[in-house]
Amino acid sequence: SLSQNYPNPFNPETEIHFSIKEENEVSLVIYDILGKEITRIIQSRMEPGFHKVIWDGSSSSGSAVSSGIYFYRMSSPQFSSIKKLIMLK
């Protein structure tokens, strides 16, 4: 499962919580409103259970993103979910 980030709106960082039922390859990717990949927070094999990651509002190049609406997508072989988050400066 994928939970809504907190806080939302956020500045300068937000927490994203998710859980997985069994060990699997998991990815967590942030996209802008146009669907362009901003950063890939997770791309690894993970153990089952509850997990938390913190996104600091930066792109894969390390630059800070601007205020706006973004989406995060968590996916594994058996599951995929997308949620919306808002960055306010």
Backbone as CSV, one residue per row, in Angstrom:
resi,resn,N_x,N_y,N_z,CA_x,CA_y,CA_z,C_x,C_y,C_z
1,SER,0.840,-1.187,0.000,0.000,0.000,0.000,0.879,1.243,0.000
2,LEU,0.330,2.328,-0.477,1.024,3.609,-0.533,0.163,4.639,0.183
3,SER,0.744,5.333,1.154,0.013,6.342,1.924,0.254,7.730,1.356
4,GLN,-0.648,8.655,1.725,-0.475,10.052,1.329,0.726,10.627,2.065
5,ASN,1.519,11.426,1.362,2.680,12.035,2.004,2.258,12.989,3.111
6,TYR,3.180,13.246,4.048,2.904,14.160,5.149,4.160,14.957,5.445
7,PRO,4.110,16.243,5.617,2.930,17.081,5.384,2.687,17.291,3.891
8,ASN,1.486,17.688,3.581,1.110,17.985,2.210,0.097,19.124,2.228
9,PRO,0.414,20.308,1.757,1.619,20.744,1.070,2.848,20.688,1.993
10,PHE,4.036,20.688,1.366,5.257,20.587,2.148,6.290,21.619,1.723
11,ASN,7.223,21.869,2.621,8.402,22.684,2.388,9.233,22.616,3.661
12,PRO,10.423,22.157,3.695,11.270,21.780,2.576,11.275,20.281,2.272
13,GLU,10.677,19.444,3.147,10.697,18.003,2.884,9.385,17.366,3.318
14,THR,9.161,16.141,2.821,7.938,15.411,3.132,8.264,13.929,3.314
15,GLU,7.444,13.249,4.107,7.598,11.814,4.343,6.603,11.042,3.489
16,ILE,7.074,9.932,2.929,6.216,9.039,2.160,6.307,7.661,2.800
17,HIS,5.157,7.130,3.210,5.091,5.823,3.854,4.463,4.810,2.905
18,PHE,4.982,3.593,2.925,4.400,2.524,2.126,4.707,1.190,2.781
19,SER,3.969,0.167,2.375,4.220,-1.177,2.893,4.194,-2.166,1.733
20,ILE,4.956,-3.235,1.913,4.961,-4.308,0.923,4.779,-5.638,1.651
21,LYS,4.090,-6.569,0.994,3.742,-7.852,1.627,4.864,-8.868,1.582
22,GLU,5.675,-8.818,0.531,6.751,-9.797,0.396,7.958,-9.137,-0.249
23,GLU,9.119,-9.741,-0.082,10.332,-9.186,-0.670,10.151,-9.049,-2.174
24,ASN,10.463,-7.860,-2.679,10.256,-7.575,-4.090,11.077,-6.386,-4.530
25,GLU,11.195,-6.238,-5.838,11.798,-5.046,-6.428,10.766,-3.918,-6.322
26,VAL,11.172,-2.776,-5.760,10.265,-1.651,-5.536,10.884,-0.395,-6.135
27,SER,10.034,0.413,-6.754,10.500,1.726,-7.212,9.547,2.798,-6.687
28,LEU,10.118,3.946,-6.367,9.351,5.109,-5.943,9.918,6.293,-6.710
29,VAL,9.076,6.875,-7.580,9.528,7.906,-8.511,8.650,9.143,-8.358
30,ILE,9.280,10.325,-8.409,8.566,11.603,-8.375,8.494,12.139,-9.804
31,TYR,7.291,12.608,-10.192,7.067,13.178,-11.527,6.502,14.589,-11.396
32,ASP,6.769,15.425,-12.401,6.126,16.731,-12.430,4.735,16.601,-13.049
33,ILE,4.034,17.706,-13.151,2.650,17.693,-13.630,2.546,17.244,-15.084
34,LEU,3.638,17.349,-15.846,3.646,16.921,-17.242,4.056,15.458,-17.404
35,GLY,4.385,14.799,-16.287,4.769,13.399,-16.342,6.256,13.159,-16.508
36,LYS,7.049,14.218,-16.456,8.510,14.089,-16.569,9.077,13.604,-15.233
37,GLU,9.956,12.609,-15.304,10.574,12.091,-14.078,11.484,13.155,-13.469
38,ILE,11.254,13.449,-12.186,12.062,14.427,-11.451,13.193,13.723,-10.714
39,THR,12.852,12.664,-9.985,13.861,11.886,-9.274,13.328,10.498,-8.967
40,ARG,14.238,9.570,-8.868,13.907,8.188,-8.505,14.433,7.988,-7.087
41,ILE,13.523,7.971,-6.119,13.926,7.878,-4.718,14.354,6.456,-4.360
42,ILE,13.619,5.475,-4.854,13.938,4.067,-4.564,13.912,3.278,-5.863
43,GLN,14.870,2.399,-6.015,14.884,1.407,-7.082,15.729,0.253,-6.556
44,SER,15.097,-0.602,-5.731,15.868,-1.678,-5.113,14.948,-2.790,-4.625
45,ARG,15.562,-3.892,-4.290,14.850,-5.020,-3.695,14.657,-4.692,-2.229
46,MET,13.425,-4.836,-1.735,13.121,-4.457,-0.351,12.461,-5.601,0.396
47,GLU,12.691,-5.617,1.696,12.088,-6.599,2.592,10.624,-6.245,2.827
48,PRO,9.793,-7.244,3.188,8.393,-6.947,3.510,8.293,-6.089,4.760
49,GLY,7.200,-5.325,4.864,6.955,-4.498,6.040,6.643,-3.066,5.663
50,PHE,6.662,-2.217,6.700,6.372,-0.797,6.531,7.677,-0.039,6.322
51,HIS,7.646,0.921,5.406,8.838,1.682,5.073,8.495,3.166,5.013
52,LYS,9.507,3.994,5.272,9.343,5.450,5.208,10.541,6.027,4.470
53,VAL,10.266,6.936,3.539,11.333,7.681,2.876,11.025,9.168,3.003
54,ILE,12.051,9.956,2.964,11.896,11.408,3.020,12.390,11.987,1.707
55,TRP,11.537,12.788,1.069,11.942,13.495,-0.132,12.205,14.944,0.250
56,ASP,13.381,15.434,-0.090,13.800,16.788,0.279,13.452,17.842,-0.773
57,GLY,12.640,17.477,-1.737,12.220,18.448,-2.754,13.284,18.750,-3.790
58,SER,14.219,17.824,-3.976,15.257,18.053,-4.983,15.107,17.077,-6.142
59,SER,15.630,17.479,-7.283,15.597,16.636,-8.481,16.765,15.661,-8.430
60,SER,16.845,14.783,-9.412,17.944,13.820,-9.470,19.297,14.510,-9.662
61,SER,19.293,15.733,-10.200,20.539,16.487,-10.367,20.928,17.246,-9.102
62,GLY,20.041,17.233,-8.089,20.341,17.900,-6.827,19.778,19.295,-6.697
63,SER,19.166,19.823,-7.751,18.590,21.164,-7.666,17.197,21.109,-7.042
64,ALA,16.837,22.168,-6.332,15.528,22.240,-5.678,14.428,22.416,-6.722
65,VAL,13.317,21.716,-6.530,12.186,21.867,-7.453,11.423,23.136,-7.098
66,SER,10.670,23.649,-8.048,9.882,24.854,-7.815,8.540,24.482,-7.187
67,SER,7.847,25.481,-6.681,6.510,25.265,-6.128,5.615,24.676,-7.203
68,GLY,4.726,23.777,-6.796,3.804,23.207,-7.761,3.289,21.850,-7.348
69,ILE,2.565,21.235,-8.260,1.972,19.922,-8.040,2.888,18.869,-8.634
70,TYR,3.128,17.825,-7.868,3.950,16.701,-8.301,3.196,15.407,-7.997
71,PHE,3.637,14.332,-8.586,3.056,13.023,-8.353,4.152,12.059,-7.945
72,TYR,3.814,11.117,-7.078,4.766,10.058,-6.760,4.108,8.718,-7.035
73,ARG,4.916,7.816,-7.612,4.415,6.498,-8.010,5.276,5.430,-7.374
74,MET,4.613,4.557,-6.624,5.283,3.401,-6.042,4.831,2.198,-6.837
75,SER,5.786,1.372,-7.267,5.412,0.191,-8.032,6.304,-0.991,-7.677
76,SER,5.701,-2.160,-7.785,6.377,-3.448,-7.620,5.708,-4.388,-8.624
77,PRO,6.181,-5.615,-8.759,5.553,-6.515,-9.741,4.047,-6.733,-9.534
78,GLN,3.570,-6.699,-8.286,2.149,-6.958,-8.031,1.328,-5.714,-7.696
79,PHE,1.954,-4.531,-7.644,1.239,-3.360,-7.140,1.771,-2.086,-7.785
80,SER,0.865,-1.141,-8.016,1.256,0.184,-8.480,0.224,1.192,-7.987
81,SER,0.700,2.331,-7.484,-0.200,3.357,-7.004,0.445,4.732,-7.187
82,ILE,-0.388,5.731,-7.460,0.087,7.105,-7.671,-0.670,8.038,-6.733
83,LYS,0.061,8.979,-6.122,-0.540,9.992,-5.256,0.006,11.363,-5.676
84,LYS,-0.726,12.402,-5.288,-0.363,13.773,-5.625,0.249,14.446,-4.393
85,LEU,1.268,15.271,-4.616,1.818,16.076,-3.532,2.045,17.494,-4.028
86,ILE,2.115,18.428,-3.096,2.245,19.840,-3.449,3.422,20.450,-2.710
87,MET,4.291,21.106,-3.463,5.423,21.837,-2.901,5.068,23.311,-2.864
88,LEU,5.117,23.928,-1.677,4.865,25.358,-1.529,6.102,26.030,-0.957
89,LYS,6.549,27.068,-1.611,7.717,27.794,-1.089,7.285,29.113,-0.514
